[in-house]
Amino acid sequence: MKQDLFDIRNVTAYNGPTCVFRNFSLTVEDGCNTVILGPNGSGKTTLMKLLSCELYPVYSEGSHVRIFGRERWNVEQLRTRLGIVSHDLQKNYLSGARGINVVLSGFYASIDTWRHQQFRAGDIEKAESVMEQLGIGHLANREFGTMSTGEQRRFLLGRALVNDPDALLFDEPTTGMDLRASFIYLEILRKLMQSGKTVVLVTHHISEIPPEICKVVLLKEGQVAASGGKRDILTSGLLSALFDYPMDVVSANGYYQVFPADTASGTW
């Protein structure tokens, strides 16, 4: 029997004073590459915080957030199973940190490395190997703040990969990147999925959903609006309703894209 990557059941959660989820439930199986798609304000950020243990739900009997079957996690231990690459992490990471230290910080789930942290020769070799794998080895001594958005994102991915996690959670993976950097990064994600890593993307960009994604969850106003396979969910009707705007969906090479619908017929 396959284990769930995460199982959220009947959860009520606040982000500050705002109640984002009320009786919210969502399950994603380990091994099922999934995208969670929704407009701004749908609850994506709160979901990320629940899964990274930055935020906890209101306690109530019969509700839970379980990651790999467990409700209680030490954050450092969780990072060895679930690697997280988020926009908030990129925004808040210390700009003066050297590239190699960004990757090494993954062993402690810290921001940069610190004097009390100990790294074995094997840890450093692993970090160097991951950087080469991601094509950023030549930037090992570059300061994080001087890197491009795409380079920063790859270093944060390396930070997650040094622990060889079972699954990876990405928040808006290509935001801020130009087309070339976006395509390179998506190719890296595809190779990770092809190698057996489970990937969950949280995004509002249809164009950054790789062909290897098999499940789509539509999130709107703190609730699951629809869930299922790409062909069934990434349709003009469902996406128009999700974003409250008429749009047409096209598919090419396993990717999907949307365009404004022709409303001249008055059917919207």
C-alpha positions as CSV (number, residue, x, y, z in Angstrom):
1,M,0.0,0.0,0.0
2,K,1.4,3.4,-1.0
3,Q,2.0,6.0,1.7
4,D,0.6,9.5,1.4
5,L,3.2,12.2,0.9
6,F,0.8,14.4,2.8
7,D,-2.7,14.0,4.1
8,I,-4.6,17.1,5.3
9,R,-8.0,16.4,6.9
10,N,-10.7,18.8,8.0
11,V,-8.2,21.6,8.8
12,T,-8.9,25.1,9.8
13,A,-5.9,27.4,9.5
14,Y,-5.2,31.1,9.8
15,N,-2.6,33.2,8.2
16,G,-2.4,36.1,10.6
17,P,-5.9,37.2,11.4
18,T,-7.4,35.8,8.2
19,C,-9.0,32.4,8.2
20,V,-7.7,30.8,5.0
21,F,-8.8,27.2,5.3
22,R,-12.0,25.9,7.0
23,N,-12.6,22.2,7.1
24,F,-10.0,21.8,4.3
25,S,-8.9,18.4,3.1
26,L,-6.3,17.4,0.5
27,T,-4.3,14.2,0.0
28,V,-1.3,13.6,-2.3
29,E,0.3,10.2,-2.6
30,D,4.0,9.7,-2.5
31,G,5.1,9.0,-6.1
32,C,2.3,11.1,-7.6
33,N,3.8,14.2,-9.3
34,T,1.2,16.9,-8.6
35,V,0.6,20.5,-9.3
36,I,-1.6,22.7,-7.0
37,L,-2.9,25.4,-9.2
38,G,-4.8,28.5,-8.0
39,P,-5.1,32.3,-8.3
40,N,-3.6,34.7,-5.8
41,G,-5.5,34.5,-2.6
42,S,-6.6,30.9,-3.1
43,G,-4.6,29.6,-0.1
44,K,-1.4,28.4,-1.8
45,T,1.0,30.3,0.5
46,T,-0.8,29.0,3.6
47,L,-0.7,25.5,2.2
48,M,3.1,25.9,1.7
49,K,3.5,27.0,5.3
50,L,1.4,24.1,6.7
51,L,3.6,21.6,4.8
52,S,6.9,23.3,5.9
53,C,5.7,23.4,9.5
54,E,6.0,27.2,9.5
55,L,2.3,27.4,10.5
56,Y,0.0,25.0,12.4
57,P,-3.7,24.5,12.1
58,V,-6.3,25.2,14.8
59,Y,-6.6,22.1,17.0
60,S,-9.8,20.2,16.6
61,E,-10.7,16.6,17.1
62,G,-10.7,14.7,13.8
63,S,-8.4,17.1,12.0
64,H,-4.8,16.6,11.1
65,V,-1.8,17.4,8.9
66,R,0.2,14.3,8.3
67,I,3.4,14.3,6.2
68,F,4.7,10.9,5.3
69,G,2.2,9.5,7.8
70,R,3.4,11.6,10.8
71,E,1.9,14.7,12.5
72,R,4.9,15.7,14.5
73,W,8.2,16.5,12.9
74,N,11.5,18.0,13.8
75,V,12.2,20.5,11.0
76,E,15.7,19.2,10.3
77,Q,14.4,15.6,10.1
78,L,11.6,16.6,7.8
79,R,14.0,18.3,5.4
80,T,15.7,14.9,4.9
81,R,12.5,13.6,3.5
82,L,10.8,16.7,2.0
83,G,12.9,19.3,0.2
84,I,11.3,22.8,-0.1
85,V,12.2,25.5,-2.5
86,S,10.1,28.6,-1.9
87,H,9.9,32.2,-3.0
88,D,10.0,33.3,0.7
89,L,13.2,31.4,1.2
90,Q,14.8,33.0,-1.8
91,K,13.6,36.5,-0.7
92,N,14.9,36.1,2.8
93,Y,18.2,34.3,2.2
94,L,21.3,36.2,3.3
95,S,22.7,38.0,0.3
96,G,26.3,37.6,1.4
97,A,26.2,33.8,1.7
98,R,28.6,32.0,-0.6
99,G,27.1,29.6,-3.1
100,I,28.8,26.5,-1.5
101,N,27.4,27.6,1.9
102,V,23.9,27.9,0.5
103,V,24.0,24.3,-0.5
104,L,25.7,23.1,2.8
105,S,23.1,24.9,4.8
106,G,20.6,22.3,3.7
107,F,22.2,19.8,6.2
108,Y,20.9,22.0,9.0
109,A,17.9,23.6,7.4
110,S,19.5,26.9,8.2
111,I,20.0,30.2,6.4
112,D,23.7,30.3,5.6
113,T,26.2,28.2,7.6
114,W,27.4,29.1,11.1
115,R,30.5,28.4,13.2
116,H,28.9,25.8,15.5
117,Q,27.8,23.7,12.5
118,Q,30.1,20.8,11.6
119,F,30.5,19.4,8.0
120,R,32.3,16.2,7.2
121,A,34.4,15.7,4.1
122,G,31.5,13.6,2.7
123,D,29.1,16.5,3.2
124,I,31.3,18.9,1.2
125,E,31.7,16.3,-1.5
126,K,28.0,15.8,-1.7
127,A,27.4,19.6,-1.9
128,E,30.0,19.9,-4.7
129,S,28.5,17.0,-6.6
130,V,25.0,18.5,-6.4
131,M,26.3,21.8,-7.7
132,E,27.9,20.1,-10.6
133,Q,24.7,18.3,-11.3
134,L,22.8,21.5,-11.4
135,G,25.4,23.3,-13.5
136,I,26.4,25.8,-10.8
137,G,29.7,24.5,-9.6
138,H,31.6,27.5,-11.1
139,L,29.5,29.8,-8.8
140,A,30.6,28.1,-5.6
141,N,32.3,31.2,-4.2
142,R,29.9,33.7,-5.6
143,E,27.7,35.7,-3.2
144,F,24.0,34.8,-3.3
145,G,22.9,38.4,-3.7
146,T,25.0,38.8,-6.9
147,M,23.5,35.8,-8.7
148,S,20.6,35.9,-11.2
149,T,17.2,34.7,-10.1
150,G,17.7,31.4,-12.0
151,E,21.1,30.8,-10.4
152,Q,19.7,31.6,-6.9
153,R,16.8,29.1,-7.5
154,R,19.3,26.4,-8.5
155,F,21.3,26.9,-5.4
156,L,18.2,26.6,-3.2
157,L,17.3,23.5,-5.1
158,G,20.9,22.2,-4.3
159,R,20.2,23.1,-0.6
160,A,17.2,20.7,-0.7
161,L,18.9,18.0,-2.7
162,V,22.0,17.5,-0.4
163,N,19.7,15.5,1.9
164,D,18.5,13.3,-1.0
165,P,14.9,13.8,0.0
166,D,12.1,11.5,-1.2
167,A,10.0,14.4,-2.4
168,L,10.4,18.0,-3.4
169,L,7.9,20.9,-2.9
170,F,8.3,24.0,-5.2
171,D,6.6,27.3,-4.8
172,E,6.2,29.2,-8.1
173,P,9.3,27.6,-9.5
174,T,10.0,29.9,-12.4
175,T,8.8,33.3,-11.1
176,G,11.2,36.1,-12.0
177,M,13.2,34.0,-14.5
178,D,13.6,34.9,-18.2
179,L,12.5,32.3,-20.8
180,R,15.9,30.6,-21.1
181,A,16.4,30.3,-17.3
182,S,12.8,29.0,-17.0
183,F,13.3,26.3,-19.6
184,I,16.6,25.2,-18.0
185,Y,15.0,25.0,-14.6
186,L,12.0,23.0,-15.8
187,E,14.3,20.6,-17.5
188,I,16.1,20.0,-14.2
189,L,12.7,19.4,-12.5
190,R,11.8,16.9,-15.3
191,K,15.0,15.0,-14.8
192,L,14.4,14.8,-11.0
193,M,10.9,13.4,-11.7
194,Q,12.3,10.9,-14.2
195,S,14.8,9.8,-11.7
196,G,12.1,8.9,-9.2
197,K,11.7,12.0,-7.1
198,T,8.2,12.9,-6.2
199,V,7.5,16.6,-7.1
200,V,4.7,18.9,-6.0
201,L,4.4,22.3,-7.6
202,V,2.4,25.1,-6.1
203,T,1.7,27.8,-8.7
204,H,-0.7,30.0,-10.7
205,H,1.3,29.6,-13.9
206,I,-0.1,26.9,-16.2
207,S,3.0,27.1,-18.5
208,E,5.3,25.8,-15.8
209,I,3.6,22.5,-15.4
210,P,6.0,19.8,-16.8
211,P,4.7,16.8,-18.8
212,E,5.7,14.5,-15.9
213,I,3.0,16.0,-13.7
214,C,0.1,13.5,-13.5
215,K,-2.3,15.0,-11.0
216,V,-3.8,18.5,-10.9
217,V,-5.5,20.1,-7.9
218,L,-7.4,23.4,-8.4
219,L,-7.4,25.6,-5.3
220,K,-9.9,28.5,-5.0
221,E,-10.9,30.5,-2.0
222,G,-9.4,28.0,0.4
223,Q,-11.1,24.9,-1.0
224,V,-10.3,22.2,-3.6
225,A,-12.4,23.2,-6.7
226,A,-11.4,20.1,-8.7
227,S,-8.8,17.4,-8.7
228,G,-7.8,14.7,-11.2
229,G,-5.6,14.0,-14.3
230,K,-4.3,16.7,-16.5
231,R,-6.6,16.0,-19.5
232,D,-9.7,16.1,-17.2
233,I,-8.7,19.2,-15.2
234,L,-6.7,21.5,-17.5
235,T,-9.7,22.4,-19.6
236,S,-10.9,25.8,-20.8
237,G,-14.1,25.5,-18.7
238,L,-12.5,24.6,-15.4
239,L,-9.6,27.1,-15.8
240,S,-11.9,29.9,-16.8
241,A,-14.0,29.3,-13.7
242,L,-10.9,29.0,-11.5
243,F,-9.5,32.4,-12.6
244,D,-12.9,34.1,-13.2
245,Y,-11.9,35.0,-16.8
246,P,-12.7,33.3,-20.1
247,M,-9.7,31.5,-21.5
248,D,-8.8,28.7,-24.0
249,V,-6.4,26.0,-23.3
250,V,-3.9,24.6,-25.8
251,S,-1.4,21.8,-25.4
252,A,2.0,21.1,-27.1
253,N,4.9,18.8,-26.3
254,G,3.2,17.8,-23.1
255,Y,2.9,21.4,-21.8
256,Y,-0.2,23.5,-21.5
257,Q,-0.8,27.2,-22.1
258,V,-3.8,29.4,-21.9
259,F,-5.0,32.4,-24.0
260,P,-7.8,34.8,-23.6
261,A,-11.0,33.3,-25.1
262,D,-12.8,34.8,-28.1
263,T,-15.8,36.4,-26.3
264,A,-17.3,37.9,-29.5
265,S,-19.9,35.1,-29.5
266,G,-21.1,36.3,-26.1
267,T,-21.0,32.8,-24.6
268,W,-19.1,34.0,-21.4
